[in-house]
Amino acid sequence: MLKGIADAQTEFNNSDGQDNRLLEIVIANDSNEPELAHKVAKDLVGKPKVLGVIGHNSSDASKAALTEYERAGLAMVSATSTSTSLKGDVFFRTVPPDSVAGKKLAEYAKGTLNLDQVVIFSDFESIYSDSLKEAFKKKFTELGGEVVWDVDLRAKDLNAEDEIERIANQSQVKGVVLFPSVQTDSVAIAIAGANNQLPHNQRLQLLGGDALYVPDTLIQGGPAVEGLVLAVPWFGGTSEYANRAKDRWRGRIDWRTANSYDATQALIKALSFGDATREKVVEALNKVQLSCNETSGEKLRFWASGDPERESHLVQVAKDAPAPIGSEFGFKEIEKRESNASDCYW
């Protein structure tokens, strides 16, 4: 996240800022822990010069913090929290909510892969996992599919090999959907590993959410995650910003960096509308419109709900895609639609 925020801050300050005023960033760390996130939020609310917050990272941390920001009227723009339970007058996000991602993945599972039955592995204690699971279930069921059962990735007695074998013995189940939280993504990769131990003709199609859209999935999963399809919020590796950031950070950026850049750009725009106060920043964010040249690659504005007017993308793990150091696999976009000039401007 910090890379994207730093990029937007550097560009703004290097162009002399706004009315000879520069953007100052205060860094706080909640370690994705809700209790700590609440304390961090109270601390930030108590700093009068803080006019907006970029964050938090996990949906659970964001929910814990949001109550404090709502009470203080302090704008919160999250670049990574996707749970549909996050709502509020001061809440905005640059990443599509789970309702969008879950629908996209379900349509692909049923309409393209022709899966009729799946088993879902999710984190029962995570509001992110829960909302993504429910969105997927809703659309998959509407399309005639069936979720045979759910498995808790936090279950103490969970045995990846036994669970995959049990699923493989169900003749109609051909797919496994992985919706871990940031705390349980390694367990999801272990499930993929167990699936890879099955005879090739018995292996299950793997699908998942954006928590797995990280280099560690490719590095730790290796051949076990080949073919994994994810619904993700961003795939702009060739955008103007992505190319600039690649040069600066000496490597490809990820979706968290990209959406954090967008969140900072949105706040900068809101701060530029006049004498900024917390109340005016919230009002201005509702009016923000950024072209694709001002963001990480996709134009941005917010619905009344604070959600962005954006769609999810589908990526698949494959060998014929740029790979991080330590892996021979990368993410490539699938089912990419044709773009036109109207996709860049409002």
C-alpha positions, 0 to 999 in steps of 0.5 A: 500500500505504501508504495502507491501512496508514496507515488501519488504523494511524490507526484503531487509534491514535486508539482508544487502541490496545491496553493503552495501546500504539500501533502503530508502522510502520517503512517500507522500500522494496525497489523490487520488486527481489529482491536489495534485498528480501533485504537489507531483510528481513535488516535488519528481522529484526535489529530486535527490536521488529519483530513482523510484516511487511506486504509485500512487493509483487511476488511475486519480491521476497516470495520473496527476503525470505521465506527471512529471515523463515522463519529468524527466525520473523517473520510476513509478511503480503503484501497483493499477492503472489499467486504459488503458489510462496510458501509457509512457516510464517510466510507469510500473504496477504490476496489470493487466490493465482494458482491461484484467479485463474487458475481463475476467468479460465479458466472465464470464457474457456471457459464464458462467452466460448466461447473454444477457443484462446488465446495467452498473453503473460507475463513468463518471468522472473516467478514471478507471471506463471508461476504465473498462466499455469500455473493458467490453462492447467491449468483451460482445458485441463481444460475442453477449451481449448487454449493455442496458444503462449506469448509472452515479454513480455521478448523483445528481438525482440518486435514487438507488431504482428507478433505480433498479426497472426500470431495474427489469421491463426490462424482458431481463435484468438479470445483473447489472455491478458495476464499481465505482471509489474509490470515488463512491464505497459507491453508488455502495453498495447502488445499491446492497442494492436496488437490495436486496430489490427486491423479491428473484426471481427478484434480478439481478446478480451483477458483478463488478471491483476491486474497490469493492475488499475491506473489506468495501464491505463485511461489509457495503454490508452484505447480499446485496452483496452475490453472487457479482462476481468481476474481481480482480488482485490478489488472493493469500491468501495462498502464502508464502508472504501472510502468512508472512504478515498475521503474521506481520500485524496480519490479512489477506492482500489485493490486494493493499498490495500484488501488492505494495510488488511486485512493491517494489520488482521490483524496488529493482531488478532494483536498483540491476543491477549496479550503479543506475541512473534514466535512468538505473532504467527505462532500468532495469525494462524492464529486470526484471523477478521475480519468484513467490517466490520473489513476493506475489505469481505470477511471474512478468515481464513487457511487452514493454507497462509496463503492467505485464504479468499477468491475472485477477482472479474472486472472488465471495462474499460468506459465505463459505470464510474467512470473515473480522471482522464485516461481515459474508461474504468473497471473494472466488476464482471461476473458478480457473485454475490448476497451474504447476511449469512453473507458478512460474518461467520464 
